[in-house]
Amino acid sequence: MSTNLFRYEQFGWDYERLNPIGERELSWYRRFAAEVGGPILELACGTGRLLTKIAEAGYQIDGVDLATTMLKLAERRIELLPPEIRSRIQLFNRDMTNLETGSTYNLIILADNSFRELQNRTSQRSCLKSVVACLSQYGKILITVRRFELTSYKDGKMSVPWSNPTRHPISGLMVRRKVEFHLSEDRTSESIVYFYKTVDANNQEIIEECQFQRPVMETSDYQSLFDAVGLTAEIYIDYSNKPDDGLDPVICFVCSRKV
Ligand SMILES: C[S@@+](CC[C@H](N)C(=O)[O-])C[C@H]1O[C@@H](n2cnc3c(N)ncnc32)[C@H](O)[C@@H]1O
């Protein structure tokens, strides 16, 4: 397996609390949907927070994700939509490194750092090859990632303190979360640990840990990968049409086939 899904299977309920999607982000994706048209594929679609908005804007969209918990959350959200919008959406429980939806798409989206779920260059290359295989001739691929920023680390470490309490959607108990980041000595990956602290009905404190890895990637690493699979990329920042400044935390790649 190219990814560690434990975080999503066990703590998928927390994903959108940690990463709320903004109108600016949604507008950026909708702009490309309008420019390129459907059908659209969203890889690593998670809880469907983006996919459903694109379907609501009138496009046919397929979503792929490997974590069953995330797909269940997406299904629940889709069930609440009017039938006409629901009919434009299909979900697939697949590995994005080995697609085969049997369809061709004009727009393929890999949003919100999902590409960095893939731990090594082999799985990243396989994913991009799969994507290129189902991209129409003049189609576009949108990949958005967070920039790795070495200066955020002190002695190879960084942390986010305990959050305010939030209610667990199933147990109803109040949960607090903190996050620790550790950079590997060779600086090729970061190890991330989420701690979830719950106080149960007997006043017992329970701490659950969730650890996963993320590859450290520079803009040039993405470009080499795109090049290797026959793609060329325009690079923007912050869900805008501003070119990359090497600083902004959000990098937006707009890829197409090399001519
Ligand atoms: C950072 S979340 C992004 C969710 C979504 N793109 C969004 O913006 O809301 C990453 C998603 O990637 C999925 N994922 C991780 N590895 C995967 C793989 N190899 N194939 C398909 N999905 C994968 C996880 O289950 C998770 O839902």
The ligand as an ORCA input file, in Angstrom:
! r2SCAN-3c Opt
* xyz 0 1
  C      -6.086     15.443      2.534
  S      -7.528     14.433      2.291
  C      -8.230     15.384      0.988
  C      -9.696     15.171      0.724
  C     -10.257     16.017     -0.421
  N      -9.369     16.105     -1.554
  C     -10.664     17.400      0.030
  O     -10.072     18.383     -0.443
  O     -11.563     17.483      0.861
  C      -6.721     13.092      1.480
  C      -7.633     11.953      1.036
  O      -6.798     11.056      0.293
  C      -7.293      9.738      0.466
  N      -6.258      8.811      0.025
  C      -5.051      8.611      0.592
  N      -4.340      7.726     -0.125
  C      -5.115      7.378     -1.184
  C      -4.918      6.523     -2.302
  N      -3.776      5.849     -2.466
  N      -5.910      6.421     -3.214
  C      -7.063      7.113     -3.054
  N      -7.313      7.926     -2.012
  C      -6.349      8.072     -1.095
  C      -7.625      9.714      1.951
  O      -8.494      8.671      2.259
  C      -8.239     11.110      2.154
  O      -9.629     11.069      1.999
*
